[in-house]
Amino acid sequence: MATPLVISPASLPPLPPKAPVVLLDATFLFQPTPADRDPKLDFYARHLAGARFWSLKDVSEPDERFKLQFPSPERFAAAASAAGIEEDSWVIVYDSEGSFSAPRTVFTFLAFGHRRVSILDGGLPAALDAGFPLETGPVAPPTPTSYPVPTLQPGFVAPFPAVLDLAEHPSASARVVDARDRSRFAAGHMANSANVPWRELLRRVDRKGDAWEEWKVEGEDGTYSALPSPEDVDGKLVEALGAEGAAGVKDGSVTVTNSCGGGLSAAILWLSLRRDGIKSQLYDEVSHPQLPRSPQSWQGWTERQAPVEKS
């Protein structure tokens, strides 16, 4: 039976999970409030029963300029081993914001060929609303495994030269879609790219009942994010690419390379497309012998003084 890419709390196995299920909290806080809010401390304050913390910052390839570099195969294997993950583990990923940073981790597992991985749509807040148990405090380290060094799968990561070619030689059959906010996109974007802002793509869901009041941490409001409906994705594609371009994306005649400011929000669009059966790539930093090293997304694009447009 195929592993579903997206599951709801109703499809969660009983918690705490038993092998081969591994539940990962992959929360990463973008512009947190307060500024010193730490996702690992939030994890200690409350997490789904049996979850393990997956530090997106620590898994990413170290770089002084960029926070979320795509990891090398060796670094990914070391992180998976430390998290007690086997090749056949069913990895279920969530985050405390709803569906914000978890897509990046799901993308990384699939890009490295781990077939059994799912995102919990709505994350911790949705599971809390559904009555799933939470725990507090540090978690005992899992028994380490020996996860093999994987091979980066084709069709997931688009390096700088490939994206530069799309900018310099525009084609109706290959589009770059930028997930940054409209104001940032208008101030400057890759030549010949379109805009699907991640904040407008995700749904906002009201938190329910007294459970959130009991478990909330400083900086959280009364809503959380969830993945868009297929209809919402279709509408955003039509808005960005026109009806013909959107139809081409759906039937595979138009390829999509997703970009953003630093590697997080592009993965939201990537996952939303993938759930609907549409394969696309992320423009990202990668440390791999078959691909040239290049800084990630918009940050790296501007550093290289590549073609920029304003709107």
C-alpha positions as CSV (number, residue, x, y, z in Angstrom):
1,M,0.0,0.0,0.0
2,A,1.4,3.4,-1.0
3,T,2.3,5.8,1.8
4,P,0.1,8.9,1.6
5,L,1.9,12.2,1.2
6,V,-0.6,14.1,3.3
7,I,-2.5,12.7,6.3
8,S,-5.1,14.3,8.6
9,P,-5.2,13.7,12.4
10,A,-7.9,11.1,11.7
11,S,-5.3,9.0,9.9
12,L,-2.6,9.2,12.6
13,P,-1.7,5.9,14.2
14,P,-2.1,5.6,17.9
15,L,0.3,7.7,19.9
16,P,3.0,7.2,21.0
17,P,3.8,5.5,17.8
18,K,5.4,2.1,17.5
19,A,8.0,1.0,15.0
20,P,8.2,1.3,12.1
21,V,6.4,4.7,12.6
22,V,8.6,7.7,13.5
23,L,7.0,11.0,14.4
24,L,9.1,14.1,13.8
25,D,8.4,17.6,15.1
26,A,10.2,19.7,12.4
27,T,9.2,23.1,13.6
28,F,11.3,26.0,12.3
29,L,10.2,29.6,13.3
30,F,10.3,32.3,10.7
31,Q,10.5,35.7,12.2
32,P,9.4,34.5,15.6
33,T,7.6,36.5,18.2
34,P,9.4,37.1,20.6
35,A,12.6,37.2,18.6
36,D,14.4,34.7,20.9
37,R,11.7,32.1,20.8
38,D,13.3,28.7,20.3
39,P,11.5,25.8,18.5
40,K,13.3,23.2,20.6
41,L,12.2,24.8,23.9
42,D,8.7,24.9,22.4
43,F,9.1,21.2,21.8
44,Y,10.0,20.7,25.4
45,A,7.0,22.7,26.5
46,R,4.6,20.5,24.4
47,H,4.8,17.9,21.7
48,L,2.8,15.0,20.3
49,A,3.2,11.9,22.4
50,G,6.2,9.9,21.1
51,A,7.5,12.6,18.8
52,R,11.2,13.3,18.2
53,F,12.6,16.8,17.5
54,W,14.1,17.3,14.0
55,S,16.2,20.4,14.0
56,L,15.9,21.9,10.5
57,K,18.8,24.3,11.4
58,D,21.1,21.5,12.5
59,V,20.2,19.2,9.5
60,S,20.9,22.0,7.0
61,E,24.4,22.3,5.6
62,P,26.4,24.9,7.6
63,D,26.8,28.2,6.0
64,E,27.4,31.6,7.6
65,R,25.2,33.4,5.0
66,F,22.3,31.1,4.5
67,K,20.2,29.4,7.3
68,L,18.7,26.5,5.4
69,Q,21.1,24.9,3.0
70,F,20.1,21.6,1.5
71,P,22.1,19.0,3.4
72,S,24.7,16.8,1.9
73,P,23.8,13.1,1.7
74,E,26.2,12.3,4.5
75,R,24.7,15.0,6.8
76,F,21.2,13.8,6.1
77,A,22.2,10.2,6.8
78,A,23.8,11.2,10.1
79,A,20.7,13.1,11.2
80,A,18.4,10.3,10.2
81,S,20.6,7.8,12.1
82,A,20.6,10.0,15.2
83,A,16.8,10.2,15.0
84,G,16.5,6.4,15.0
85,I,15.1,6.2,11.5
86,E,15.5,3.1,9.3
87,E,15.2,2.9,5.6
88,D,11.7,1.4,5.9
89,S,10.5,3.7,8.7
90,W,7.2,5.5,8.0
91,V,8.2,9.1,8.9
92,I,5.3,11.4,9.8
93,V,6.4,15.0,9.9
94,Y,4.5,17.9,11.6
95,D,5.2,21.4,13.0
96,S,3.7,23.6,15.7
97,E,2.7,26.3,13.3
98,G,0.3,24.0,11.3
99,S,1.7,23.3,7.9
100,F,4.6,25.7,7.5
101,S,8.1,24.2,8.0
102,A,7.2,20.5,7.8
103,P,7.0,20.6,4.0
104,R,10.7,21.4,3.8
105,T,11.5,18.2,5.8
106,V,9.1,16.1,3.7
107,F,10.8,17.4,0.6
108,T,14.2,16.6,1.9
109,F,13.3,13.0,2.8
110,L,11.7,12.4,-0.6
111,A,14.6,14.0,-2.5
112,F,16.9,11.5,-0.8
113,G,14.7,8.6,-1.8
114,H,13.0,7.9,1.5
115,R,9.7,6.6,0.1
116,R,7.6,6.4,3.3
117,V,7.1,9.9,4.5
118,S,4.0,11.9,5.2
119,I,3.0,15.4,6.5
120,L,0.4,15.8,9.2
121,D,-1.7,18.6,7.7
122,G,-2.4,21.2,10.3
123,G,0.4,19.8,12.4
124,L,0.3,19.9,16.2
125,P,-2.7,22.4,16.4
126,A,-4.9,20.1,14.3
127,A,-3.9,17.1,16.3
128,L,-4.6,18.9,19.5
129,D,-8.0,20.0,18.3
130,A,-8.7,16.3,17.4
131,G,-7.9,15.3,21.0
132,F,-4.5,13.7,20.6
133,P,-2.3,13.5,23.7
134,L,0.6,15.9,24.3
135,E,3.7,15.4,26.4
136,T,6.2,17.8,28.0
137,G,9.9,17.8,28.8
138,P,13.0,16.6,27.0
139,V,12.8,13.3,25.2
140,A,15.2,10.4,25.7
141,P,17.4,10.0,22.6
142,P,16.2,7.1,20.4
143,T,18.4,4.1,19.7
144,P,20.6,5.2,16.8
145,T,20.4,3.4,13.5
146,S,22.8,3.1,10.6
147,Y,20.9,5.0,7.9
148,P,22.8,4.5,4.7
149,V,24.1,7.5,2.8
150,P,21.5,8.2,0.2
151,T,21.6,9.3,-3.4
152,L,19.9,12.6,-4.4
153,Q,17.0,11.7,-6.7
154,P,16.6,13.4,-10.0
155,G,13.9,16.0,-10.5
156,F,13.8,17.5,-7.0
157,V,16.6,20.2,-6.9
158,A,17.2,22.7,-9.6
159,P,20.7,24.3,-9.3
160,F,21.6,27.8,-10.2
161,P,22.7,27.2,-13.8
162,A,19.4,25.6,-14.7
163,V,17.4,28.4,-13.1
164,L,19.6,31.0,-14.8
165,D,18.8,29.4,-18.1
166,L,15.1,29.7,-17.4
167,A,15.5,33.4,-16.6
168,E,17.6,34.2,-19.7
169,H,15.8,32.0,-22.1
170,P,12.1,32.3,-21.2
171,S,9.8,29.5,-22.3
172,A,6.1,29.0,-21.9
173,S,6.8,25.3,-21.1
174,A,9.1,26.0,-18.1
175,R,8.2,28.5,-15.4
176,V,9.8,29.7,-12.1
177,V,7.2,30.3,-9.4
178,D,8.2,32.5,-6.5
179,A,6.5,31.9,-3.2
180,R,7.5,35.1,-1.5
181,D,5.0,37.8,-0.4
182,R,3.7,40.1,-3.1
183,S,5.5,43.2,-1.8
184,R,8.9,41.3,-1.8
185,F,8.2,39.9,-5.2
186,A,7.3,43.4,-6.6
187,A,10.5,44.9,-5.1
188,G,12.6,42.4,-7.1
189,H,12.3,38.9,-8.5
190,M,14.0,36.5,-10.9
191,A,13.5,37.5,-14.5
192,N,10.5,35.8,-16.1
193,S,9.1,34.4,-12.8
194,A,5.6,34.4,-11.5
195,N,4.3,34.9,-8.0
196,V,2.2,32.6,-5.8
197,P,2.6,34.1,-2.3
198,W,2.7,31.4,0.4
199,R,0.6,33.3,2.9
200,E,-2.2,33.5,0.4
201,L,-1.8,29.9,-0.5
202,L,-2.1,28.4,2.9
203,R,-5.5,28.2,4.7
204,R,-5.9,29.8,8.1
205,V,-7.8,27.7,10.6
206,D,-9.2,28.8,14.0
207,R,-7.9,26.9,17.0
208,K,-10.7,25.2,19.0
209,G,-11.7,24.9,22.6
210,D,-9.8,25.1,25.8
211,A,-7.0,22.7,24.8
212,W,-5.0,25.4,23.0
213,E,-5.4,27.8,25.9
214,E,-3.8,25.2,28.1
215,W,-0.9,24.4,25.8
216,K,-0.2,27.6,23.9
217,V,3.2,29.2,24.1
218,E,4.2,32.9,23.9
219,G,3.9,34.4,20.4
220,E,1.0,32.1,19.1
221,D,-2.3,33.6,18.0
222,G,-5.7,31.9,17.7
223,T,-5.1,30.4,14.2
224,Y,-2.8,27.9,12.5
225,S,-2.0,27.1,8.9
226,A,-3.2,24.2,6.8
227,L,-2.5,23.1,3.2
228,P,-4.7,24.6,0.5
229,S,-7.5,22.7,-1.2
230,P,-6.8,21.5,-4.8
231,E,-9.3,24.1,-6.0
232,D,-7.4,26.8,-4.2
233,V,-4.1,25.7,-5.8
234,D,-5.7,25.7,-9.2
235,G,-7.0,29.2,-8.7
236,K,-3.6,30.5,-7.6
237,L,-1.9,28.9,-10.6
238,V,-4.5,30.5,-13.0
239,E,-3.9,33.9,-11.3
240,A,-0.1,33.6,-11.6
241,L,0.3,31.8,-15.0
242,G,-3.0,32.3,-16.8
243,A,-5.5,29.6,-17.6
244,E,-3.4,28.1,-20.4
245,G,-0.2,28.0,-18.2
246,A,-2.1,26.5,-15.2
247,A,-3.6,23.8,-17.5
248,G,-0.1,23.0,-18.7
249,V,1.2,22.6,-15.2
250,K,-1.7,20.2,-14.4
251,D,-1.2,18.1,-17.6
252,G,2.7,18.1,-17.3
253,S,3.4,20.1,-20.4
254,V,4.6,23.0,-18.3
255,T,7.3,22.4,-15.7
256,V,7.6,24.4,-12.5
257,T,10.7,25.3,-10.5
258,N,9.7,26.7,-7.1
259,S,11.7,29.5,-5.4
260,C,11.4,31.7,-2.3
261,G,13.5,33.8,0.0
262,G,15.5,31.1,1.8
263,G,14.1,27.6,1.2
264,L,11.0,27.2,3.4
265,S,7.9,28.6,1.6
266,A,8.9,27.2,-1.8
267,A,8.5,23.8,-0.2
268,I,4.9,24.7,0.7
269,L,4.1,25.2,-3.0
270,W,6.1,22.1,-4.0
271,L,4.1,19.9,-1.6
272,S,0.8,21.4,-2.6
273,L,1.5,20.6,-6.2
274,R,2.9,17.1,-5.4
275,R,-0.2,16.2,-3.4
276,D,-2.2,16.9,-6.5
277,G,0.0,14.7,-8.6
278,I,2.1,17.5,-10.1
279,K,5.9,17.1,-9.9
280,S,8.1,20.2,-9.6
281,Q,11.5,21.2,-8.4
282,L,13.0,23.5,-5.8
283,Y,15.7,26.0,-6.7
284,D,18.0,25.4,-3.8
285,E,21.6,25.0,-2.5
286,V,22.8,21.5,-2.8
287,S,26.1,19.8,-1.8
288,H,26.3,17.0,-4.3
289,P,29.1,15.9,-6.8
290,Q,26.7,15.9,-9.7
291,L,25.4,19.4,-9.2
292,P,27.4,22.7,-9.0
293,R,27.3,24.4,-5.6
294,S,25.1,27.5,-5.7
295,P,23.5,29.7,-3.0
296,Q,19.8,29.1,-2.4
297,S,16.7,30.8,-3.7
298,W,16.4,34.6,-3.8
299,Q,19.3,35.2,-1.4
300,G,21.7,33.4,-3.6
301,W,20.2,34.8,-6.8
302,T,20.9,38.4,-5.7
303,E,24.3,37.5,-4.4
304,R,25.3,36.3,-7.9
305,Q,23.8,39.5,-9.5
306,A,21.6,37.3,-11.8
307,P,18.8,38.9,-13.9
308,V,16.3,40.8,-11.7
309,E,13.0,42.4,-12.6
310,K,10.7,44.7,-10.7
311,S,6.9,45.0,-10.9
